[in-house]
Amino acid sequence: MRATILIVHRDDYLLRAITQLLALDEHDVHCVRTVGGALDAMTRGPHPDVVLVDEETAGEHWFERLEGIADHVPRVLLTWTPRPADGRHLVLCKPFGARELRDLLRAVLSSTRRASWEAPPRPLESG
């Protein structure tokens, strides 16, 4: 299941490691160092299928800055602080392993693709 994944992170080592891992799964990976860079990348397109956002890199208002332009794109917050997902984004706690990241992405991608394949119900025509 090939996907376009945008990573917002400023750590070169982690960016390289995640990029190499996801490239093995034949994903197209794009990396930016700021939320502003993510906004630019999403404006230029193509839109990513998933955005991985490092909490330390993005700052506390990252979600609000991505609203509007990325409402339809699943976002995964990479954080050191365990917390439940809040319905607006998923959470992946550091340190995480390759299997955890792959499993999460597989679940996100399969659910978003399944939702996009389902046609909305057609209204009944009266008459």
C-alpha angles and dihedrals in degrees: 000000000000117000142172110243126189117202122198106197138122100207109102094200094052092043091053093046095049092042092052092046094050092043087060086061088050095247121151105238125196121185130203130172101218141035086245088057089051091052090050092048092050092047091053092044164197091150114232122242090221135012120211109201124191108219094214092050097044101044128217100301097049095117095053091049091055094046115114097019096053105026092122095046118090112238126205118199114214107207145158091218115082112228137146121261110263100212093260096072142000124247128224113185122218132267092048130165132230092256093052092051094045093047092049093048092046091052093046094047095046092050095047093046092047090051092050091051093054109090116220114253114268117234116247113253114233121217 
